[in-house]
Amino acid sequence: MCMTERNRAHASAPRPHRHHWRRDVVELAALFCAVAVADAIANLVVHGPRGPILLVVSAVALLVTAAFHTWWARRHSHAPPPENTAPSDPAAPAGAPEHALASPADTKSSAALWRMRTTVQDEPGSLAALCTALARSGVDILTLQTHPLPEGGTVDEFLLRAPQALPSCDLTRAVARAGGHSTWIERADAHDLVDTPTRVLGLATRTALDAAELPLALRQLLGRCTIHSIPATTLSGRPNAGADAPVEGVLEATVMRLRDPSGGAITVERPYLPFTPTEFARARALVELDARLGPRVPRSQDVLTLPEGNEITVRRADGSDRAAARAMHDRCSDRTLGLRYHGPVADADRYLSHLLSPRFGRTLAATTASGKLVALGHLLWDGDETEVALLIEDDWQRRGIGSELLRRLIAMAVEAGCDSVYAVTQSSNTGMVAAMRGLGLPLDYQIEEGTLVITARLDATPVSSRVPYELPRESPRGHQHRP
């Protein structure tokens, strides 16, 4: 039942202070007693034989009385409750920490999310002790996963909501006192609130739709890690070292090696946190799914009308387009190929095999109404950085195709979580420079090894979500990797 405005105002008004007459009577009686005692002591001092001794005894009695009064006042203090104590919770325990006495709304608004892992003994009560220690610190456990270890013990992974003022070192100490060791903790965000089965199913769906999603799905599954793709052979045709991973894979503490379904191996490294057998099994399941589905790319396409009226189709490209891409290379002039590869291209087939592979990035193709391929745009994973590259047939240059491909590649980079992209070209390549400037993004220019490196910063993408997926050391773009 709702109160009227008048009743609500009356209920919220401060109550008048009640006057206690009994306290006045007690104080007046105490005053008379004090006067009588003082008169008696004065008479004893003046007329008695031991006056000084009585004065000392009186002083000691007064000090004892004052100390007793101070202790009594502190024990029965009528001080108002702290401001952050919920008035509707009279059962709040005395001496509880401030964050434990805060109202639920205030706690949630000032809370911080943490991801934490710790190793505990695999014995009854170990997890209960850990949860109790976190509860005493005012920490709410949102999700919990357990990773059994083959040598005994378990790795417990928590998603925690803790008071904002509680530092991570206090959390670590509380866990250590409860028996946890090898504890790792970092800040989390709202994306971590998705439960693990839902996240794994989503990653499996993305991998099933697009083979290029496998390295990105592995990184999102395992957190901050570095993924290397090692082809079976180098660009020169020699066998590649480390590309002979067994079918079942290998797990070595902070490194796991998996067989790449497209040939070679995939190496995942996470130096700051060892992998668990559970994580290894999940990663291997994703790779097995990719192997069973075979090569695949989304077949969606867009038809665009150029300013002069011609129509082109923009779609994803893969290894099946290698013959058409090679034919386009044969139609390009030496100057166009030199601007793209920064030097002569002796054998384009080996470059195209890497450029069109989904393991090293994503490729867009532009085709005419007759189906002839006239342009390629590449988004290439290069370690912690991402490169964009364009190759447009001479007869189709200066028609806006490069700008359209570049805009779509940037959108893919943002979707993949890249924080920046760079293009390697020459200052004489005015078309590429103009296309980069047309993005409307902050640009950095740097001359490196006789080439121009233009970096576009994607401000909307967080720095922690880079895509650490490396090309082979013999880079198809024809210049050495930047450190």
CORLIN-V101426 format. One record per residue. N is the residue number from 1. SS is DSSP state (helix for helix, strand for strand, loop for the rest). PSI is psi in whole degrees, -180 to 180 (none if undefined). D_FIRST is the distance of its C-alpha to the first C-alpha in Angstrom with 2 decimals. Layout:
n=(N N)
ss=(SS SS)
psi=(PSI PSI)
d_first=(D_FIRST D_FIRST)
This chain:
n=(1 2 3 4 5 6 7 8 9 10 11 12 13 14 15 16 17 18 19 20 21 22 23 24 25 26 27 28 29 30 31 32 33 34 35 36 37 38 39 40 41 42 43 44 45 46 47 48 49 50 51 52 53 54 55 56 57 58 59 60 61 62 63 64 65 66 67 68 69 70 71 72 73 74 75 76 77 78 79 80 81 82 83 84 85 86 87 88 89 90 91 92 93 94 95 96 97 98 99 100 101 102 103 104 105 106 107 108 109 110 111 112 113 114 115 116 117 118 119 120 121 122 123 124 125 126 127 128 129 130 131 132 133 134 135 136 137 138 139 140 141 142 143 144 145 146 147 148 149 150 151 152 153 154 155 156 157 158 159 160 161 162 163 164 165 166 167 168 169 170 171 172 173 174 175 176 177 178 179 180 181 182 183 184 185 186 187 188 189 190 191 192 193 194 195 196 197 198 199 200 201 202 203 204 205 206 207 208 209 210 211 212 213 214 215 216 217 218 219 220 221 222 223 224 225 226 227 228 229 230 231 232 233 234 235 236 237 238 239 240 241 242 243 244 245 246 247 248 249 250 251 252 253 254 255 256 257 258 259 260 261 262 263 264 265 266 267 268 269 270 271 272 273 274 275 276 277 278 279 280 281 282 283 284 285 286 287 288 289 290 291 292 293 294 295 296 297 298 299 300 301 302 303 304 305 306 307 308 309 310 311 312 313 314 315 316 317 318 319 320 321 322 323 324 325 326 327 328 329 330 331 332 333 334 335 336 337 338 339 340 341 342 343 344 345 346 347 348 349 350 351 352 353 354 355 356 357 358 359 360 361 362 363 364 365 366 367 368 369 370 371 372 373 374 375 376 377 378 379 380 381 382 383 384 385 386 387 388 389 390 391 392 393 394 395 396 397 398 399 400 401 402 403 404 405 406 407 408 409 410 411 412 413 414 415 416 417 418 419 420 421 422 423 424 425 426 427 428 429 430 431 432 433 434 435 436 437 438 439 440 441 442 443 444 445 446 447 448 449 450 451 452 453 454 455 456 457 458 459 460 461 462 463 464 465 466 467 468 469 470 471 472 473 474 475 476 477 478 479 480 481 482 483)
ss=(loop loop loop loop helix helix helix helix helix helix helix helix loop loop loop loop loop loop loop loop helix helix helix helix helix helix helix helix helix helix helix helix helix helix helix helix helix helix helix helix helix helix helix helix helix helix helix loop loop loop helix helix helix helix helix helix helix helix helix helix helix helix helix helix helix helix helix helix helix helix helix helix helix helix helix loop loop loop loop loop loop loop loop loop loop loop loop loop loop loop loop loop loop loop loop loop loop helix helix helix helix loop loop helix helix helix helix helix helix loop strand strand strand strand strand strand strand strand strand strand loop loop loop loop loop helix helix helix helix helix helix helix helix helix helix helix loop loop loop strand strand strand strand strand strand strand strand strand loop loop loop loop loop strand strand strand strand strand strand strand strand strand strand loop loop loop loop helix helix helix helix helix helix helix helix helix helix loop loop loop strand strand strand strand strand strand strand loop loop helix helix helix helix loop loop helix helix helix helix helix helix helix helix helix helix helix helix helix helix loop helix helix helix helix helix helix helix helix helix helix helix helix loop loop loop strand strand strand strand strand loop loop strand loop loop loop loop loop strand loop loop loop loop loop loop loop loop loop loop strand strand strand loop loop strand strand strand strand strand loop loop loop loop loop strand strand strand strand strand loop loop loop loop loop loop loop helix helix helix helix helix helix helix helix helix helix helix helix helix helix helix helix helix loop loop loop loop loop loop loop strand strand strand strand strand loop loop loop loop loop strand strand strand strand strand strand strand loop helix helix helix helix helix helix helix helix helix helix helix helix helix loop loop helix helix helix helix helix helix helix helix loop loop loop loop loop loop helix helix helix helix helix helix helix helix loop loop helix helix helix strand strand strand strand strand strand strand strand loop loop loop loop strand strand strand strand strand strand strand strand strand strand strand loop strand strand strand strand strand strand strand strand loop helix helix helix loop loop loop loop helix helix helix helix helix helix helix helix helix helix helix helix helix helix helix helix loop loop loop strand strand strand strand strand strand loop loop loop loop helix helix helix helix helix helix helix helix loop loop loop loop loop strand strand strand strand strand strand loop loop strand strand strand strand strand strand strand loop loop loop loop loop helix helix helix loop loop loop strand strand loop loop loop loop loop loop loop loop loop loop loop loop loop)
psi=(133 148 150 168 -36 -46 -38 -41 -39 -39 -32 -9 147 141 141 148 127 137 123 105 -26 -34 -37 -40 -43 -42 -38 -41 -40 -37 -45 -42 -40 -40 -43 -43 -39 -40 -41 -42 -38 -42 -40 -39 -41 -42 -14 162 -22 56 -49 -38 -41 -36 -42 -44 -38 -42 -42 -40 -40 -41 -43 -40 -42 -42 -42 -39 -41 -46 -43 -39 -39 -36 -34 42 145 31 148 155 161 155 -32 9 131 123 -21 6 80 -11 17 130 142 140 5 152 156 -41 -22 -22 -7 154 156 -39 -43 -38 -44 -37 -23 26 159 143 136 144 128 141 141 153 132 163 141 80 155 136 -11 -43 -38 -41 -37 -45 -37 -41 -40 -39 -37 -24 7 27 134 128 115 -46 157 131 144 133 102 143 143 -29 8 155 171 152 117 127 124 148 116 147 113 158 142 -34 -6 114 160 -31 -34 -38 -45 -42 -41 -40 -40 -40 -26 3 3 147 170 46 137 138 142 162 146 173 -174 -25 -26 -7 -14 133 156 -47 -40 -42 -42 -40 -40 -42 -38 -38 -45 -41 -37 -31 -26 122 -26 -12 -12 -52 -36 -39 -39 -41 -41 -30 -39 -2 -157 111 168 129 125 133 123 106 160 -34 157 175 -25 0 0 151 141 131 138 11 15 51 140 164 -40 -9 172 133 122 83 -99 7 134 140 129 147 128 125 -26 4 143 -150 158 123 129 126 137 83 -29 -12 119 148 149 159 -32 -45 -40 -41 -39 -45 -43 -34 -40 -43 -39 -39 -44 -41 -40 -33 -24 -176 138 144 152 135 15 150 155 137 123 147 122 162 -34 -1 -13 149 139 155 128 127 169 146 156 -162 -24 -13 10 -41 -44 -37 -39 -39 -38 -40 -40 -27 -15 150 163 -36 -43 -44 -37 -39 -33 -47 4 36 178 147 107 -40 99 -21 -44 -38 -44 -33 -40 -43 -34 -3 133 -13 -23 4 -156 145 136 141 141 124 153 178 -27 -4 4 132 125 -7 148 139 129 137 108 127 124 81 -129 5 171 129 143 142 145 143 119 132 145 -45 -12 13 160 32 6 3 -43 -42 -39 -43 -42 -40 -41 -36 -38 -40 -38 -40 -41 -42 -35 -9 20 147 -13 160 154 153 136 120 -164 154 -23 -12 75 -28 -45 -40 -43 -37 -41 -41 -30 -8 -24 24 158 131 143 138 137 132 122 120 41 4 163 123 117 120 126 126 128 90 -25 -9 128 147 -34 -12 37 163 92 75 116 143 162 158 -30 92 136 -14 -8 7 160 155 145 147 none)
d_first=(0.00 3.83 6.70 9.74 12.94 14.52 12.12 12.12 15.89 16.29 14.62 16.86 19.96 22.66 23.26 26.75 29.37 30.29 34.04 35.58 38.76 39.90 40.51 42.81 44.79 45.33 46.49 48.85 50.34 50.86 52.66 55.04 55.78 56.54 58.94 60.67 61.09 62.42 64.93 66.12 66.60 68.50 70.82 71.49 72.23 74.56 76.33 75.93 78.36 75.76 73.63 73.13 71.95 69.32 68.07 67.63 65.82 63.49 62.70 61.89 59.62 57.73 57.27 56.00 53.56 52.27 51.83 49.98 47.63 46.93 46.14 43.88 41.96 41.38 40.21 37.72 36.69 33.49 33.44 30.12 29.05 30.24 28.42 27.85 26.28 22.66 20.90 18.44 21.52 23.38 25.62 27.44 31.13 33.47 36.09 34.31 35.31 33.25 32.47 31.14 28.66 27.37 23.93 24.07 23.60 26.40 28.59 28.52 29.21 32.18 33.51 36.94 38.13 41.34 43.68 45.54 48.31 49.84 52.35 51.77 53.83 53.25 52.43 49.50 46.93 48.03 45.05 42.66 44.28 43.90 40.19 39.65 41.55 39.46 36.18 37.49 38.01 34.43 35.64 33.72 36.02 35.15 38.23 41.25 44.66 47.61 51.21 53.77 57.06 60.40 61.70 58.70 55.37 52.54 51.22 47.43 45.84 42.33 39.93 38.01 35.16 36.10 35.09 36.88 38.67 40.10 43.68 45.31 47.94 45.38 44.12 47.74 48.51 45.53 46.68 50.27 49.35 47.67 50.91 50.57 53.59 54.82 51.36 50.77 47.72 46.89 44.01 42.12 40.17 37.58 40.34 40.72 37.23 38.76 39.72 43.46 44.02 42.36 44.45 47.65 47.14 46.63 49.82 51.72 50.73 51.94 55.15 55.75 55.56 57.77 60.45 60.06 56.59 57.97 58.67 55.36 53.48 55.35 54.39 50.68 50.85 52.68 51.33 53.69 57.16 60.44 61.77 65.48 67.02 70.64 72.69 75.40 78.05 78.40 79.11 82.78 82.65 82.95 80.76 77.74 77.35 74.17 73.55 74.38 71.05 71.08 69.02 66.66 66.21 66.58 64.01 65.30 62.57 61.51 63.50 63.24 65.82 65.18 67.60 66.94 67.08 68.92 71.54 71.73 68.95 65.53 65.13 61.75 61.75 58.98 60.77 57.74 56.22 58.14 57.22 56.08 57.49 54.11 54.24 57.88 57.07 54.37 56.76 59.56 57.38 56.69 60.40 61.29 58.92 60.66 64.05 63.28 62.00 65.03 65.43 62.75 61.28 58.74 60.73 58.53 60.53 60.22 62.85 63.43 65.68 67.92 68.79 72.18 70.61 71.30 68.59 67.96 65.73 63.85 63.00 62.91 66.34 67.58 70.86 71.66 72.24 74.92 77.85 76.38 75.54 79.09 80.52 78.52 79.89 83.39 82.76 81.49 83.94 84.87 83.18 79.83 80.06 81.15 78.14 75.81 77.46 79.03 82.49 84.58 83.09 85.75 83.73 80.47 79.80 78.75 76.48 74.87 74.21 72.06 70.49 69.41 68.11 64.30 64.69 65.58 63.14 62.46 64.92 64.52 67.40 68.19 70.36 72.00 71.74 74.79 73.15 75.23 73.48 73.93 71.48 69.71 66.84 66.12 63.18 64.76 63.10 65.28 64.02 61.11 62.04 62.10 65.00 65.14 68.48 69.78 72.99 73.72 76.94 79.23 79.20 75.39 74.80 73.44 71.35 67.87 67.81 67.70 64.77 62.80 63.56 62.74 59.35 58.45 59.78 57.62 54.53 55.58 56.05 52.53 51.18 53.29 51.89 55.04 54.79 58.12 61.00 64.63 67.62 71.23 73.71 76.52 76.42 78.60 75.91 74.36 72.44 70.43 69.88 68.63 66.31 64.75 64.34 62.74 59.78 58.26 57.62 58.86 62.40 64.73 68.48 70.90 74.55 75.24 78.58 79.73 76.62 73.58 70.19 67.22 63.80 60.60 57.44 54.29 51.76 48.70 49.83 49.16 52.35 51.30 51.37 55.10 57.02 59.77 61.95 65.66 68.57 71.84 73.97 76.39 74.09 74.72 74.19 77.48 76.60 75.63 72.06 70.70 69.80)
